Amino acid sequence: MLKIALLIIFAFVLGSIPVGVIIAKTKGVDLQKVGSGNIGATNVLRSLGKWPAALTLLGDVLKGTIAVALGRYLGTGTFYEGLIGLSAVLGHNFSLFLGFRGGKGVATSLGVFILYSPQTALITFIIWIVVVLTTKYSSLGALVSFGLLPLIVLFDSNEKLPVALLITTLIVIHHTENIKRLIKGTERRIGERV
């Protein structure tokens, strides 16, 4: 249990690394003060363009994947792999380096499932892409794709359902303001420059 506790703590610290903020600083931009103020790839895209956004997306995804990979390498078992991955998502959402503020956890959550349940990650990503291409709303893509995550993961394993439910809950909670803006019709579309 000590090994698992240490891995959970490490994953939280790893998840806390604010990739988007670091990339924006190299460009002389305070990411939390531009656009939506969010630290994720969508705000980086609006504020800095495609390549910084792509690097942010990659970095945020890798945080989740690396966390699960460490759990698997050290033989923690399926359930604890998921908890370790969830800890990385929580680190992203409540970053140690940003006063326990952070992003919404979409990319890091996808990164978790890339290794934890690859087919679930693929289907979730396809749904996200379809929704984003048809509506141009990144937030709606996240809400629809991760809203379906608990159902999708059941095709893989019941054991992975608790982590899927927790991740879905986190994503919905962190998109509360987006939901309000979507209802009002004031949500920014993906790619809109600040």
C-alpha positions as CSV (number, residue, x, y, z in Angstrom):
1,M,0.0,0.0,0.0
2,L,3.0,2.3,0.6
3,K,4.0,1.9,-3.0
4,I,0.5,2.7,-4.2
5,A,0.3,5.8,-1.9
6,L,3.7,7.0,-3.2
7,L,2.6,6.5,-6.8
8,I,-0.6,8.4,-6.2
9,I,1.3,11.3,-4.7
10,F,3.9,11.2,-7.6
11,A,1.0,11.2,-10.1
12,F,-0.6,14.2,-8.5
13,V,2.7,16.2,-8.7
14,L,3.2,15.0,-12.3
15,G,-0.3,16.1,-13.2
16,S,0.3,19.4,-11.5
17,I,2.9,20.5,-14.1
18,P,1.1,23.3,-16.0
19,V,2.4,22.5,-19.5
20,G,0.3,25.2,-21.2
21,V,1.4,27.9,-18.7
22,I,5.1,27.0,-19.1
23,I,4.8,27.1,-23.0
24,A,3.0,30.4,-22.8
25,K,5.6,31.9,-20.6
26,T,8.3,31.0,-23.2
27,K,6.3,33.3,-25.5
28,G,6.0,36.0,-22.9
29,V,2.3,35.4,-22.3
30,D,0.5,34.8,-18.9
31,L,-2.0,32.1,-20.0
32,Q,-4.2,32.6,-17.0
33,K,-4.8,36.3,-18.0
34,V,-5.7,35.8,-21.6
35,G,-8.7,34.2,-23.4
36,S,-10.7,32.0,-21.0
37,G,-7.9,32.0,-18.5
38,N,-7.8,28.2,-18.7
39,I,-4.4,26.4,-18.8
40,G,-5.4,23.8,-21.5
41,A,-4.7,23.4,-25.2
42,T,-8.0,25.1,-26.3
43,N,-7.0,28.4,-24.7
44,V,-3.4,28.1,-25.9
45,L,-4.8,27.6,-29.4
46,R,-6.8,30.8,-29.1
47,S,-4.0,32.8,-27.5
48,L,-0.8,31.5,-29.1
49,G,-1.7,29.4,-32.2
50,K,-1.5,25.8,-33.4
51,W,2.0,24.6,-32.5
52,P,2.0,25.8,-28.9
53,A,-1.5,24.2,-28.5
54,A,-0.3,20.9,-30.0
55,L,2.6,20.8,-27.6
56,T,0.3,21.6,-24.7
57,L,-2.1,18.9,-25.7
58,L,0.8,16.4,-26.0
59,G,2.2,17.3,-22.6
60,D,-1.2,17.1,-20.9
61,V,-2.0,13.8,-22.5
62,L,1.4,12.3,-21.5
63,K,0.8,13.2,-17.8
64,G,-2.1,10.8,-17.7
65,T,-0.4,8.1,-19.8
66,I,2.9,8.2,-17.8
67,A,1.0,7.9,-14.5
68,V,-0.9,4.8,-15.6
69,A,2.3,3.3,-17.2
70,L,4.2,3.6,-13.9
71,G,1.4,1.9,-12.0
72,R,1.4,-0.9,-14.6
73,Y,5.2,-1.3,-14.6
74,L,5.2,-1.6,-10.8
75,G,2.4,-4.1,-10.9
76,T,-0.3,-2.3,-8.9
77,G,-3.2,-4.0,-10.7
78,T,-6.0,-2.6,-12.8
79,F,-8.0,-0.8,-10.2
80,Y,-5.0,1.0,-8.7
81,E,-3.6,1.9,-12.2
82,G,-6.9,3.8,-12.6
83,L,-6.6,5.5,-9.3
84,I,-3.0,6.6,-10.1
85,G,-4.2,8.0,-13.4
86,L,-7.1,9.7,-11.7
87,S,-4.6,11.3,-9.3
88,A,-2.8,12.8,-12.3
89,V,-6.1,14.3,-13.5
90,L,-6.7,15.8,-10.1
91,G,-3.2,17.2,-10.2
92,H,-3.9,18.9,-13.5
93,N,-7.2,20.3,-12.2
94,F,-5.8,21.4,-8.8
95,S,-2.2,22.1,-9.6
96,L,0.3,22.4,-6.8
97,F,2.1,25.0,-8.8
98,L,-0.9,27.2,-9.4
99,G,-2.3,27.5,-5.9
100,F,-4.5,24.4,-6.4
101,R,-6.2,25.9,-9.5
102,G,-5.8,24.4,-12.9
103,G,-7.4,23.0,-16.0
104,K,-10.4,20.9,-16.8
105,G,-8.6,17.6,-17.2
106,V,-9.8,16.5,-20.7
107,A,-6.5,15.8,-22.3
108,T,-5.0,14.3,-19.2
109,S,-8.1,12.1,-18.8
110,L,-7.7,10.9,-22.4
111,G,-4.1,10.2,-21.6
112,V,-5.1,8.0,-18.7
113,F,-7.4,5.9,-20.9
114,I,-4.9,5.6,-23.8
115,L,-3.2,3.0,-21.6
116,Y,-5.8,2.1,-19.1
117,S,-8.4,1.2,-21.8
118,P,-7.1,1.9,-25.3
119,Q,-10.4,1.1,-27.1
120,T,-12.3,3.4,-24.7
121,A,-9.8,6.2,-25.4
122,L,-10.2,5.7,-29.2
123,I,-14.0,5.7,-29.1
124,T,-14.0,8.7,-26.8
125,F,-11.6,10.6,-29.0
126,I,-13.6,9.8,-32.2
127,I,-16.8,11.1,-30.5
128,W,-15.0,14.2,-29.4
129,I,-13.7,14.8,-32.9
130,V,-17.1,14.3,-34.5
131,V,-18.8,16.7,-32.1
132,V,-16.1,19.3,-32.4
133,L,-16.0,19.1,-36.3
134,T,-19.8,19.5,-36.5
135,T,-20.3,22.1,-33.8
136,K,-16.8,23.8,-33.4
137,Y,-17.3,23.7,-29.6
138,S,-14.4,21.9,-27.8
139,S,-16.4,22.0,-24.5
140,L,-19.4,20.3,-26.0
141,G,-17.1,17.7,-27.5
142,A,-15.6,17.0,-24.1
143,L,-19.0,16.9,-22.4
144,V,-20.6,14.5,-24.9
145,S,-17.6,12.2,-25.3
146,F,-16.7,11.9,-21.6
147,G,-20.4,11.8,-20.7
148,L,-20.5,8.6,-22.6
149,L,-17.2,7.3,-21.1
150,P,-18.8,5.1,-18.4
151,L,-20.9,3.3,-20.9
152,I,-18.0,2.9,-23.4
153,V,-15.7,1.5,-20.7
154,L,-18.2,-1.3,-19.8
155,F,-17.3,-2.9,-23.2
156,D,-13.8,-3.4,-21.7
157,S,-14.2,-4.0,-18.0
158,N,-16.6,-3.5,-15.1
159,E,-13.5,-3.0,-12.9
160,K,-12.7,0.2,-14.7
161,L,-16.1,1.7,-14.3
162,P,-15.5,3.5,-10.9
163,V,-12.5,5.5,-12.4
164,A,-14.5,6.3,-15.5
165,L,-17.5,7.6,-13.4
166,L,-15.1,9.8,-11.3
167,I,-13.4,11.2,-14.4
168,T,-16.8,12.0,-16.0
169,T,-18.0,13.7,-12.9
170,L,-14.8,15.8,-12.7
171,I,-15.1,16.9,-16.3
172,V,-18.8,17.8,-16.0
173,I,-18.1,19.8,-12.8
174,H,-15.2,21.7,-14.4
175,H,-17.3,22.5,-17.4
176,T,-20.2,24.1,-15.4
177,E,-19.4,27.6,-16.8
178,N,-19.1,26.2,-20.3
179,I,-22.5,24.5,-20.0
180,K,-24.0,27.9,-19.0
181,R,-22.4,29.6,-21.9
182,L,-23.5,26.9,-24.3
183,I,-27.1,27.3,-23.1
184,K,-26.9,31.1,-23.6
185,G,-25.1,30.8,-26.9
186,T,-22.1,32.7,-25.8
187,E,-19.5,29.9,-25.7
188,R,-16.5,30.6,-27.9
189,R,-16.0,28.2,-30.8
190,I,-12.7,26.3,-31.1
191,G,-10.0,28.2,-33.0
192,E,-11.4,31.7,-32.3
193,R,-8.5,34.0,-31.6
194,V,-8.5,36.2,-28.5
